[in-house]
Amino acid sequence: MKKRGVSLFLTLIVFWAITGLCCNVEGRTVEADDEFRLQSKAAVLIEPITETMLLERNADERFPPASLTKIMTLYLTFEALRKGTVRLNDYVWISKRAWKTGGSKMFVEVGDRVLLEDLIKGIAVDSGNDACVAVAEYVGGSVEAFVRMMNEKAKELGLSNTHYVNPHGLDDLDQYTTARDVARLASLYITRFPEALKYHSMTEFTYNGIRQYNRNRLLLRDPTVDGLKTGYVSRGGYHLVATAKRDGIRLIAVVLGAKKPRIREQDAYSLLTYGFRHYTLVRPLNSERPVGVVKVWKANIESIEVFPEKSVSVVLGKEEANNVVKKVNLPEEITAPVKKGSRVGSVSIVLGNKVVAEVPLVVRSEIELAPFYKRILQSFAKRLRIFQILLSNRGIRLAVVFPVVALVVLWVVRKRRKRRRRNFTKIRYF
């Protein structure tokens, strides 16, 4: 009985230990999930080059954009700089309308002439509504004309759930956007105007003796974070667009509708950390690097390199990155003349059984037709090569040579028979 009691007791201890271990493992999984639980009402995590959505939550719910509106204001400003219609060292006159604008300010004064570059800093760092109006008047001619430009650009960029009423984001019931649209706008903004990040990464800016600090406090928390914009209105809550670059991949996190600034920062940082931990950017094709060589017939050159028509980047899970395969599809040869940029084949990017991307292959230079005499020589050489190829294969050689030899033998036999017949006829005649 004692032995049975001891055995039962030991069994219970072992069972309790195993059960406890299982519970601990399960508990860690739950804690890991809880660690990534977002408190903001809407969120998106995106890779800007490929615009791959890595995570989204309530991405199409409408919110007042608040100061995230300023991303579009700066987009149009940098676009005007790119076109050359304005310059960074232009002086912008400050109107009474700009000076009177409420909310966050850069603190420009009526009649001041302020460098456009300083106004850009005042928007990116100070979130100055007065600077936004000054820029809108300078770039667009008037605030109203600039707002029309904003909405036209939103339509052009595919922001189907966004509408602007002003260039700064002070609340208006007719002004709205979504996390998805903000993520797309931020992606295009950073990709097309990467020079803008040097302003968004500034932690402070002093104008007219007044020092103001960037409200994006993630800039101080992580040196890889270099933008982008905060926003707040009482009706929509606290917003944040945060971007960072690590190990060759840039990510953008958008969070809308947080209850506190601390929550928007925590959620955005959790999104970025999750993305960098699990994903990587693979660049299997570079349009400046050849992927193969193709022979050329009837030309002055024997072969030419082929290039992808465009570069290709793919966002993959880190465990998948080493399984990407390039499959090049090229003809054995092409015939001149060939125009520069002509498509001569394709290359497929394959992951497992799935074709991730397929890109045409092109030639980067004109291939002119060779002179007539050279084409004749090439044709002769080509036929000779074909004959040599046939003779180089034993099976083909037997298949070709045996019938030829047989025909020659038959021809010799027939000749001999005819000769014998003629001789026989002569003998009989005499």
Buried (B, 14 or more C-beta within 10 A) or exposed (E): EEEEEEEEEEEEEEEEEEEEEEEEEEEEEEEEEEEEEBBBBBBBBBBBBBBBBBBBBBBEBBBBBBBBBBBBBBBBBBBBBEEEEBEEEBEBEBBEBBBEBEBBBBBBEEEBEBBBBBBBBBBBBBBBBBBBBBBBBBBBEEBEEBBEBBBEBBEEBEBEBBBBBBBBBBBBEEBBBBBBBBBBBBBBBBEBBEEBBEBBBBEEBEBEEEEBBBBBBBBEEBEBBBBBBBBBBEEBBBBBBBBBBBEEBBBBBBBBBBEEBEBBBBBBBBBBBBBBEEBBBBEBBBEEEEBBEBBBBBBEEEEBBBBBBEBBBBBBEEEBBEEBEBEBEBEEBBEBEBEEEBEBBBBBBBBEEEEBBEBBBBBEEEBEBBEEEEBEEBEEEEEEEEEEEEEEEEEEEEEBEEEEEEEEEEEEEEEEEEEEEEEEEEEEEE
